[in-house]
Amino acid sequence: MPPDGQSTAAVTLNTSYEGAPLPGLEVTFEIVKILDARGQTVYDVDTGLDLRGNNNYGSLSPEQATTDAAGNATATYTAGREQRLQ
């Protein structure tokens, strides 16, 4: 996905327990890790790593959702803009 601030991708979470869907669950979508084109981590929420220092890695909308009758919750990821390191 190009880092153009416009490209989007659907992100779907499917929940189930013993094969049965779990409707009505409140879920939160969060960006927790970003890799660069070489596969190296540039952002990791767990370790606090942020090599770019600008947090312009894109966004998820909505950030919170409720699973539907099939146990699915969907958000849209919108790419951030590429920031060149100087």
N, C-alpha and C positions, 0 to 999 in steps of 0.2 A: 504494500500500500504506500503510495507516495506521501511524503510529509508536506502536504500542501494546504492543510487547514480546512479542506473541504471533503476529502474522500471519506466514505463511511463504510461500516461493516456491521451486520447484525450480530449480536452476542446473545445466545440463548442458553439458559440454565434449565435443565430438566431434572425434576426431583421425583423420587419414588422410594417406596419402602416395600421390600419383598414383591417387587413387580407392580405394585399399585401406585398410581400417581398421587402426589400430595398437593391438592389444591388449597388455596387460601394462605400459603406461607408468605410472610413478609421477607423479602430478600434485599440485600444491598449490593450494588455493583461498585467496584473500586479498582482503579489502576494500581497494581502492586509491583509490577516489574516491567521495564522497557529495555529492549535489546537494540543495539545499533545494527547496521548492515553487516557487520562482521560477526554478529552473534555475541558481542560483549555487552555485559550489563552496564547501562548508563544511569538507571534509576531503579532503586529497590526500597520499597516502603519499610520492609522488615529491618534492614540494616542501616537505613538513613542515607544510603549512597545516592548522590545526585551530582553526577559529573558535569552536567550542563548548568546547573544552578538556576534554571529559569522555570522549571515545572511546566513547560509548554509541550507536554507530551500527548495532548489530546484530551478528549472528554467523553464521558458516558452519560447518556440521557435515556430514560430517567435514571437517577442514582438509586432510587428505591422502587420496587415493584412488588406485585402480589402474584403468586403462581395461579394459573388458570385451571380449568377443570382437568386438563391433561397434565398438570404439574409443571407447566412451562412458564418462565418469565423471560421477557426479552428486553434488551436495551440496544441502543445504537451507539457505536464507538465512532467518533469523528476524529480523524488524524490531527495531530498538532502540526505546527510549521517547523521545518528544519531550521536549526540554529547552528551556524558554523562557529566552531571554536577558533579563537584568534590567538 
